[in-house]
Amino acid sequence: MKRSKVLLLTIAAAMVTLGLSGISYAFHDGGVASCDSCHTMHNASGTTGVMAGRAAQTGYTYKGSAAQFQGNAFLLQGTDQSSTCLNCHAVAENPGGSYHIMSPDAAANGYATHFTPGGDFGWLLVTPVSATASYDKSRRGHNINAADWGLGSAAPYPITLQTAPGGTYPQANLHCSSCHDPHGTFRHTSGDPTNTTDIASSVFTSGFTGGATSSTAASGSYGVKVSGSAVGVYRLLAGVGYQPLSLNGAAPSFSHNSPIAIAPSTYDIVASTFGIASNASATSEVVVQYGSGMSEWCANCHGPINGGMTTLIHPASSTDGSAKLSNVTTGSNSIATNYNAYVYSGNLTGTNLYTPLVPVEIGALTALTASSKNGTAPVVSGSSNVQCLSCHRAHASAWQNMTKFDAADELTTISSNYAGVDNPTGPPRGAVYNMSQYKYAMEGRPASVFAVNQRILCNKCHAKD
């Protein structure tokens, strides 16, 4: 049994890298995966418990039940839902693959090493070099409960937010499965991952008929259309009606559907640039093309945060028009003009300079073919709009409030070095990381890709620097 699990994971990894029949596949394939990779009916593997067997395979010590015939809730292989997910998605290695979203050695290293677009949960465990006793680690990410990995209620620090800001979702029930449907029941029934009107679920949608034409043939995360069948939704993000069984009615079920987006099949790489030309090869940047609906989807738990201009908060909707980049910001320049021209502080001479550090939604997306460059940068126009992920990471970041960059301080670089506590010119107000940690926080980008004295990246849109 142990040998078969190793083979299964090896095949899954190969599928992510190579793809089958021209389609980018992953372990979940946009739908339900191998049941016994997450669940165990009897917690028995040869002469040991499943967790003991997995520890022998990987060298890690898991806290899930190691004894045969003594299992966990929901027949999971980990102590809880998120721990089970992290059995595959948490790996201590440098970037170079995909699907790894936690560095379990982050606390020991002092930084997290995975640069996937959603961010690395390992930052929740990192202690900055100059942190005070009051420094709040828990404000750097979604505090999922993963007891086997020291996250959530098992973390060695207090969780300051017990419910979702702007909502009622309880932190005590927060898991990976709070956002992602691990069984992949939501799908684009037409087989087109860019179609916003055909998302349905075999479980949560009343009247869904299923059938051969609606079974899931591939992941919907990579933009490849499959004629005559269905594809999964972006990143298995759940849609209308979803409510995990473990939530037990403690918060409302989802009222907004899964967002539309396209990701490259390899998305854990060291970044080496800041602005890249529109439609250029994105080999040095991980470019997710966001289409629509991301902020609305976040509103399933964070509703009031996503209001329009009239509520006097930053707009981030793709439906009410308030967040369009055509809105005037500085003199006669629109936000779209600033965004495309902004090279770095003091330099507005660029053309079509997109950056995944400040990604925007571009509206309609075109389904990709097997030969398409699904990591190319999109064209940003006035009809593009701000979304939650323009500023925040979905999982975690190095910074307070899960931002993609340090929004609490004025400067990102000082005299051509990152604004760390060991900056030779002197650290800025509130600096907590050293320059090495800061570089990891910026996904490996060298400080030289920014201005000599770079202001924070709110200026990518607002150009006040």
C-alpha positions as CSV (number, residue, x, y, z in Angstrom):
1,M,0.0,0.0,0.0
2,K,2.8,2.4,0.8
3,R,4.5,1.6,-2.5
4,S,1.3,2.3,-4.4
5,K,0.9,5.7,-2.7
6,V,4.4,6.7,-3.6
7,L,3.7,5.6,-7.2
8,L,0.5,7.6,-7.2
9,L,2.1,10.8,-6.1
10,T,5.0,10.4,-8.5
11,I,2.6,10.0,-11.4
12,A,0.6,13.0,-10.2
13,A,3.8,15.1,-10.1
14,A,4.7,14.0,-13.6
15,M,1.2,14.9,-14.9
16,V,1.6,18.4,-13.6
17,T,4.9,18.8,-15.4
18,L,4.2,17.1,-18.7
19,G,0.4,17.1,-19.1
20,L,-1.5,14.4,-21.0
21,S,-3.1,14.7,-24.4
22,G,-2.1,18.4,-24.5
23,I,-4.0,19.3,-21.3
24,S,-2.3,20.4,-18.1
25,Y,-3.3,18.0,-15.4
26,A,-2.8,17.9,-11.7
27,F,-3.5,15.4,-9.0
28,H,-7.1,16.5,-8.6
29,D,-7.7,16.9,-12.4
30,G,-10.2,19.6,-11.6
31,G,-12.4,17.1,-9.7
32,V,-12.3,14.4,-7.0
33,A,-8.9,12.7,-6.7
34,S,-7.9,9.3,-5.4
35,C,-10.0,8.8,-2.3
36,D,-7.4,6.9,-0.2
37,S,-4.8,9.6,-0.7
38,C,-6.8,11.8,1.7
39,H,-9.0,9.3,3.6
40,T,-8.3,6.0,5.2
41,M,-11.2,3.6,6.2
42,H,-9.3,1.8,8.9
43,N,-6.1,3.7,9.4
44,A,-4.1,0.6,8.5
45,S,-1.0,0.3,6.3
46,G,0.7,-3.0,6.5
47,T,1.6,-3.4,10.2
48,T,1.4,0.3,11.0
49,G,-1.0,3.2,11.0
50,V,-1.2,5.3,7.8
51,M,0.5,8.3,9.4
52,A,3.4,6.2,10.6
53,G,3.8,4.8,7.1
54,R,3.8,8.3,5.5
55,A,6.4,9.4,8.0
56,A,8.6,6.6,6.9
57,Q,8.2,7.6,3.3
58,T,8.9,11.3,3.7
59,G,11.1,11.6,6.8
60,Y,8.5,14.0,8.4
61,T,6.8,13.3,11.7
62,Y,3.1,13.6,11.3
63,K,0.8,14.1,14.3
64,G,-2.1,12.2,12.9
65,S,-3.1,9.0,14.5
66,A,-0.2,6.5,14.1
67,A,-2.0,3.5,15.6
68,Q,-3.8,1.1,13.4
69,F,-7.6,1.2,13.7
70,Q,-7.5,4.6,15.5
71,G,-8.5,7.2,12.9
72,N,-9.4,10.8,12.6
73,A,-12.5,12.8,12.0
74,F,-14.0,12.4,8.5
75,L,-11.7,9.4,8.0
76,L,-8.9,11.8,7.2
77,Q,-5.2,10.8,7.0
78,G,-4.3,14.0,8.9
79,T,-5.6,15.2,12.2
80,D,-7.8,17.7,10.4
81,Q,-8.8,18.8,6.9
82,S,-6.0,21.3,6.4
83,S,-3.3,19.0,7.8
84,T,-4.5,16.4,5.3
85,C,-4.1,18.9,2.5
86,L,-0.6,19.9,3.7
87,N,0.6,16.3,3.7
88,C,1.1,16.9,0.0
89,H,1.1,20.7,-0.3
90,A,3.7,21.4,2.4
91,V,7.2,20.6,1.3
92,A,10.6,21.9,2.6
93,E,12.4,22.8,-0.6
94,N,13.2,25.8,-2.8
95,P,10.9,26.8,-5.6
96,G,10.9,24.9,-8.8
97,G,7.6,22.9,-8.9
98,S,4.0,23.8,-8.4
99,Y,1.3,23.1,-5.8
100,H,3.5,23.6,-2.7
101,I,2.0,26.4,-0.6
102,M,3.7,25.9,2.8
103,S,7.4,25.8,3.8
104,P,7.4,23.7,7.1
105,D,11.0,24.8,7.8
106,A,10.1,28.5,7.5
107,A,10.4,29.2,11.3
108,A,13.9,27.6,11.4
109,N,15.0,29.5,8.3
110,G,13.5,32.8,9.1
111,Y,11.7,33.0,5.7
112,A,9.4,31.0,3.5
113,T,10.7,29.6,0.2
114,H,7.6,29.0,-2.0
115,F,6.6,31.7,-4.4
116,T,3.2,30.5,-5.6
117,P,0.7,33.3,-6.3
118,G,-1.4,32.5,-3.2
119,G,1.6,32.9,-0.9
120,D,3.3,30.6,1.6
121,F,1.6,29.7,4.9
122,G,5.1,29.3,6.3
123,W,5.2,33.1,6.8
124,L,2.7,32.6,9.7
125,L,5.5,30.8,11.6
126,V,8.4,33.2,10.8
127,T,9.6,35.6,13.6
128,P,11.0,38.8,12.1
129,V,14.5,39.7,13.4
130,S,13.4,42.8,15.1
131,A,9.8,41.9,16.1
132,T,8.5,43.2,19.4
133,A,6.5,41.1,21.8
134,S,3.4,42.7,20.4
135,Y,4.1,41.8,16.8
136,D,1.1,40.0,15.4
137,K,2.1,36.9,13.3
138,S,-1.5,35.9,12.9
139,R,-2.3,39.0,10.8
140,R,-0.1,37.7,7.9
141,G,-2.5,35.2,6.5
142,H,-5.6,33.1,6.7
143,N,-5.2,31.2,9.9
144,I,-6.2,27.8,8.8
145,N,-6.4,25.1,11.4
146,A,-3.7,22.5,10.6
147,A,-2.7,20.9,13.9
148,D,-0.1,18.6,12.3
149,W,1.8,21.6,11.0
150,G,1.5,24.1,13.9
151,L,-1.1,26.4,12.3
152,G,-4.3,27.9,13.6
153,S,-5.3,26.9,17.1
154,A,-2.0,24.9,17.3
155,A,0.1,27.9,16.6
156,P,2.5,29.2,19.3
157,Y,0.8,32.6,19.3
158,P,-2.7,34.0,19.8
159,I,-5.1,34.4,16.9
160,T,-6.4,38.0,17.1
161,L,-9.2,37.6,14.6
162,Q,-11.8,35.0,15.6
163,T,-14.1,35.7,12.7
164,A,-13.6,36.7,9.1
165,P,-13.3,40.5,8.8
166,G,-16.6,41.8,7.4
167,G,-18.3,38.4,8.0
168,T,-19.1,35.7,10.4
169,Y,-17.0,32.7,9.3
170,P,-15.4,31.4,12.6
171,Q,-11.7,30.9,12.7
172,A,-12.1,27.8,14.7
173,N,-13.7,26.2,11.6
174,L,-11.3,27.6,9.0
175,H,-9.6,25.0,6.8
176,C,-8.4,24.7,3.3
177,S,-11.8,23.2,2.5
178,S,-13.4,26.4,3.6
179,C,-12.5,27.9,0.3
180,H,-11.5,24.9,-1.9
181,D,-13.9,22.1,-2.6
182,P,-11.6,19.1,-2.2
183,H,-14.0,16.9,-4.1
184,G,-14.1,19.3,-7.1
185,T,-17.9,19.1,-7.6
186,F,-18.0,22.6,-9.2
187,R,-17.3,22.6,-12.9
188,H,-17.7,24.5,-16.2
189,T,-20.3,22.2,-17.8
190,S,-19.4,23.5,-21.4
191,G,-15.8,22.6,-21.0
192,D,-14.7,26.2,-21.3
193,P,-12.9,27.5,-18.2
194,T,-13.6,31.1,-19.2
195,N,-17.4,30.7,-19.3
196,T,-18.9,32.6,-16.4
197,T,-22.5,31.4,-16.9
198,D,-22.2,27.6,-16.8
199,I,-20.7,26.8,-13.4
200,A,-22.6,24.1,-11.7
201,S,-22.1,21.5,-9.0
202,S,-23.2,17.8,-8.8
203,V,-23.9,18.3,-5.1
204,F,-24.8,22.0,-4.3
205,T,-26.8,23.0,-7.4
206,S,-30.5,22.2,-7.5
207,G,-31.5,20.3,-10.6
208,F,-28.0,19.6,-11.9
209,T,-28.4,16.5,-14.2
210,G,-24.8,15.4,-14.5
211,G,-24.2,12.9,-17.2
212,A,-21.3,12.1,-19.5
213,T,-21.1,15.6,-21.0
214,S,-20.9,17.1,-17.6
215,S,-18.3,14.9,-16.0
216,T,-15.0,16.6,-15.3
217,A,-12.3,15.9,-17.8
218,A,-9.5,18.3,-16.7
219,S,-8.5,21.1,-14.4
220,G,-10.0,24.5,-15.2
221,S,-7.0,26.3,-13.7
222,Y,-4.8,26.3,-16.8
223,G,-7.2,27.7,-19.5
224,V,-7.5,24.7,-21.8
225,K,-10.9,24.0,-23.2
226,V,-12.2,20.4,-23.5
227,S,-14.9,20.0,-26.1
228,G,-17.8,17.7,-25.2
229,S,-17.1,17.5,-21.5
230,A,-16.7,19.7,-18.4
231,V,-13.6,21.2,-16.8
232,G,-13.1,22.1,-13.2
233,V,-13.3,25.6,-11.8
234,Y,-10.2,27.7,-11.0
235,R,-8.2,26.1,-8.2
236,L,-11.2,24.1,-7.0
237,L,-12.7,27.3,-5.5
238,A,-16.2,26.5,-4.4
239,G,-19.3,28.2,-5.7
240,V,-22.9,29.0,-4.9
241,G,-24.4,26.8,-2.2
242,Y,-21.1,25.5,-0.8
243,Q,-20.8,24.9,2.9
244,P,-18.3,22.4,4.3
245,L,-19.8,19.7,6.5
246,S,-17.4,20.7,9.3
247,L,-18.8,24.3,9.4
248,N,-22.1,22.8,10.7
249,G,-24.1,25.9,9.8
250,A,-21.9,28.4,11.7
251,A,-21.9,30.7,8.7
252,P,-24.0,31.1,5.6
253,S,-23.3,29.0,2.5
254,F,-21.6,30.7,-0.5
255,S,-23.8,33.1,-2.5
256,H,-21.2,33.9,-5.2
257,N,-19.8,31.6,-7.8
258,S,-16.2,30.6,-8.5
259,P,-14.0,33.3,-10.1
260,I,-12.6,33.1,-13.6
261,A,-8.8,33.0,-13.9
262,I,-6.0,31.2,-15.8
263,A,-2.6,30.2,-14.3
264,P,0.6,28.9,-15.8
265,S,1.2,25.2,-15.1
266,T,4.5,26.0,-13.3
267,Y,3.9,28.7,-10.8
268,D,6.5,28.4,-8.0
269,I,9.5,30.2,-9.4
270,V,11.9,32.9,-8.3
271,A,10.9,36.2,-9.8
272,S,13.6,38.4,-11.3
273,T,11.7,41.4,-12.7
274,F,9.1,44.0,-11.6
275,G,7.4,45.2,-14.7
276,I,7.1,43.0,-17.8
277,A,5.9,44.1,-21.2
278,S,2.4,43.1,-22.2
279,N,2.2,39.7,-24.0
280,A,5.9,39.1,-23.5
281,S,7.1,35.7,-22.3
282,A,6.6,35.6,-18.5
283,T,9.3,33.1,-17.7
284,S,10.8,35.4,-15.0
285,E,7.4,36.2,-13.5
286,V,4.4,34.1,-12.5
287,V,1.5,35.7,-14.3
288,V,-2.1,34.6,-13.4
289,Q,-4.6,36.1,-15.8
290,Y,-7.5,37.2,-13.7
291,G,-10.7,37.5,-15.6
292,S,-13.6,38.4,-13.3
293,G,-15.4,37.6,-10.1
294,M,-12.5,37.3,-7.6
295,S,-13.6,40.0,-5.3
296,E,-17.2,38.9,-5.4
297,W,-16.1,35.4,-4.5
298,C,-14.1,36.7,-1.5
299,A,-17.3,38.4,-0.5
300,N,-18.7,35.0,0.4
301,C,-17.0,35.5,3.7
302,H,-15.8,39.2,3.6
303,G,-18.9,40.9,2.2
304,P,-18.9,44.5,3.5
305,I,-15.2,44.9,2.6
306,N,-16.1,44.8,-1.1
307,G,-18.3,47.9,-1.3
308,G,-18.1,50.6,-3.9
309,M,-17.1,54.2,-3.8
310,T,-20.2,55.2,-1.9
311,T,-19.1,53.3,1.2
312,L,-15.8,55.2,1.4
313,I,-13.6,52.1,1.1
314,H,-11.3,51.0,-1.7
315,P,-13.3,49.6,-4.6
316,A,-12.6,46.1,-5.8
317,S,-15.6,44.8,-7.7
318,S,-15.9,43.6,-11.2
319,T,-19.6,44.2,-11.4
320,D,-20.5,47.7,-10.1
321,G,-18.0,49.7,-12.2
322,S,-16.4,51.5,-9.3
323,A,-13.1,49.7,-9.6
324,K,-12.4,50.3,-13.3
325,L,-9.0,51.6,-14.1
326,S,-10.6,54.3,-16.2
327,N,-11.4,56.3,-13.0
328,V,-9.3,59.5,-13.0
329,T,-6.7,59.7,-10.3
330,T,-4.0,62.3,-11.0
331,G,-4.8,65.3,-13.2
332,S,-5.9,63.9,-16.5
333,N,-4.2,60.6,-16.2
334,S,-6.4,57.6,-15.6
335,I,-5.3,54.7,-13.3
336,A,-4.9,52.6,-16.4
337,T,-2.4,55.2,-17.9
338,N,-0.4,55.3,-14.7
339,Y,-0.4,51.5,-14.4
340,N,0.9,50.9,-17.9
341,A,3.5,53.6,-17.7
342,Y,4.8,53.0,-14.2
343,V,8.4,51.6,-14.3
344,Y,9.4,52.4,-10.7
345,S,9.4,55.4,-8.5
346,G,9.9,58.6,-10.5
347,N,9.7,56.8,-13.8
348,L,6.5,56.8,-15.9
349,T,8.0,56.1,-19.3
350,G,7.0,52.5,-19.7
351,T,4.4,50.9,-22.1
352,N,2.0,48.1,-21.1
353,L,4.1,47.3,-18.0
354,Y,2.1,44.6,-16.2
355,T,3.2,43.2,-12.9
356,P,1.9,40.2,-10.8
357,L,2.8,42.2,-7.7
358,V,-0.2,44.3,-8.5
359,P,-2.4,42.1,-10.7
360,V,-5.8,43.4,-12.0
361,E,-8.8,41.7,-13.6
362,I,-9.0,42.1,-17.3
363,G,-12.5,40.9,-18.0
364,A,-13.1,38.4,-20.7
365,L,-10.5,35.7,-21.1
366,T,-9.9,33.5,-24.1
367,A,-9.6,29.8,-23.6
368,L,-6.0,28.6,-24.3
369,T,-4.8,25.9,-26.5
370,A,-2.0,23.4,-25.7
371,S,0.5,25.6,-27.5
372,S,-0.5,28.9,-25.9
373,K,1.7,30.7,-23.5
374,N,-0.6,30.6,-20.5
375,G,1.9,32.7,-18.5
376,T,1.9,35.7,-20.8
377,A,1.1,39.1,-19.4
378,P,-2.4,40.5,-20.2
379,V,-3.1,43.9,-21.8
380,V,-4.4,46.3,-19.2
381,S,-7.0,48.9,-20.2
382,G,-9.4,51.3,-18.7
383,S,-12.0,48.5,-18.5
384,S,-9.7,46.4,-16.4
385,N,-10.5,46.6,-12.6
386,V,-9.0,46.3,-9.2
387,Q,-9.7,43.1,-7.3
388,C,-8.9,41.8,-3.8
389,L,-5.8,40.0,-5.0
390,S,-4.4,43.2,-6.5
391,C,-3.2,43.9,-3.0
392,H,-3.5,40.7,-1.0
393,R,-2.3,37.2,-1.1
394,A,-5.0,34.5,-0.8
395,H,-3.0,32.3,1.6
396,A,-0.4,34.3,3.4
397,S,2.4,36.8,2.9
398,A,5.3,38.2,4.9
399,W,3.4,41.3,5.6
400,Q,0.6,42.4,7.9
401,N,-2.9,42.0,6.4
402,M,-1.7,39.5,3.8
403,T,-0.5,42.3,1.4
404,K,1.8,41.5,-1.5
405,F,4.2,44.2,-0.4
406,D,4.8,46.1,2.8
407,A,2.0,48.7,2.8
408,A,2.9,49.9,6.3
409,D,6.1,51.6,5.4
410,E,7.0,54.3,2.9
411,L,10.0,52.7,1.3
412,T,10.6,49.3,-0.3
413,T,14.3,50.0,-1.1
414,I,16.8,52.5,0.3
415,S,19.9,53.3,-1.6
416,S,19.5,50.3,-3.9
417,N,19.0,47.8,-1.1
418,Y,15.8,46.4,0.4
419,A,14.5,48.4,3.4
420,G,15.6,45.8,6.0
421,V,16.9,46.5,9.5
422,D,20.4,45.8,8.3
423,N,20.2,48.3,5.4
424,P,23.6,50.1,5.4
425,T,21.9,53.5,5.0
426,G,19.7,52.9,7.9
427,P,16.3,51.1,8.3
428,P,13.0,52.8,7.7
429,R,10.4,53.3,10.4
430,G,8.8,50.0,11.4
431,A,11.3,47.7,9.6
432,V,11.1,44.2,11.0
433,Y,13.0,41.9,8.5
434,N,16.6,41.9,7.4
435,M,17.4,42.4,3.7
436,S,17.7,38.7,3.1
437,Q,14.2,38.0,4.6
438,Y,12.9,40.9,2.6
439,K,14.1,39.5,-0.6
440,Y,12.3,36.2,0.1
441,A,9.2,38.2,0.9
442,M,9.4,39.8,-2.5
443,E,9.6,36.3,-4.2
444,G,13.3,36.4,-4.8
445,R,13.4,39.6,-6.8
446,P,16.7,41.5,-6.4
447,A,16.3,45.0,-5.1
448,S,17.8,46.3,-8.3
449,V,14.6,45.8,-10.2
450,F,13.1,48.7,-8.3
451,A,14.1,52.3,-8.0
452,V,17.1,53.4,-5.9
453,N,14.6,54.6,-3.3
454,Q,11.4,52.7,-4.2
455,R,8.1,53.8,-2.6
456,I,5.4,51.2,-1.9
457,L,3.5,49.8,-4.8
458,C,0.2,51.5,-4.2
459,N,1.9,53.9,-6.7
460,K,1.7,51.4,-9.5
461,C,-1.9,52.7,-9.9
462,H,-1.8,56.0,-8.1
463,A,1.6,57.3,-9.2
464,K,2.1,59.7,-6.2
465,D,5.9,59.0,-6.0
